[in-house]
Amino acid sequence: MIDLSIVLPTCNRAPLLARAIETVAATARCKWELIVVDGASQDDTWPTLLRYQQQYGDRLQVIREEKRRGFVKAMNLGFLNARGRNMMWLNDDARPLPGALDNALSQIDRAPADVAFLAMFHRWHSIKNVAYQATINNAVYSLCHIRGTLYANFPIGRRAMFDQLGYFDEQFVFCGADPDLSLKAWLAGYRVEPAWGVCIDHDEYHDDRRDEDSPQLQADNARLFAKWALPPRNALSNDFDPGRPCTLRGIAAPSAVAA
């Protein structure tokens, strides 16, 4: 049985995608599969994927969209096609450190049933919204919170949990769905906890496409805060409390969610 399904959406980033695939293959010893969802790339992504399919066989699933539909729909398509007993995702500009995926898998296998997700530490561009930090080889990796509630930018969780929570909310297009998934877990009575010692390098690669997506990114962010009842923003200090990692007050009115 496949231990870990890794969903990886991509679009027109063949060199980054190749590096991500090679890193997973070189650093993970568990029984893994990659599900790459390609948003109708026009660069060398397709021949790159065909080459890796020849190398890795059915460990690499490739799904090609007729047109780019956004990160969230690509992720849900990947989740629906995953075969592993645990699931996670990677961005095409993200690479797990050696041993990270096996460590994460070991931790989620030992985690209590009320733990929905373990949050993997990742490189982060800001000092804002930081809940925890870890330093490896002089590089700082972080976990983030949303107004006091811990969430997972890069979670690992049991397949049954992803199924139960309904994957990503498709009212989001490019962003917001990852904290939203963690908030759904908290609301359902589950917990999100750190995956200690599990770190991911994330370049947060900035290209022309990101600039083009900017209006939708802002709209997604607005939808996130309209959907959830969270404390007011604290502009003066970092108000995350490890002893109280969930400040969620509930879900907003249905009209706010649909807005």
Secondary structure, DSSP 8 states (H G I E B T S, - for coil): --SEEEEEEESS-HHHHHHHHHHHHHH--S-EEEEEEE----SSHHHHHHHHHHHHGGGEEEEE-SS---HHHHHHHHHHH--SSEEEE--TTEEE-TTHHHHHHHHHHHS-TTEEEEEEEE--S-STTEEEEEEETTEEEEEEEETTEEE-SSEEEEHHHHHHHTS--TT-SSSSHHHHHHHHHHHTT-EEEEEEEEEEEE-----HHHHHHHHHHHHHHHHHHHHEE-----SSS---BTTB-----EE--HHHHH-
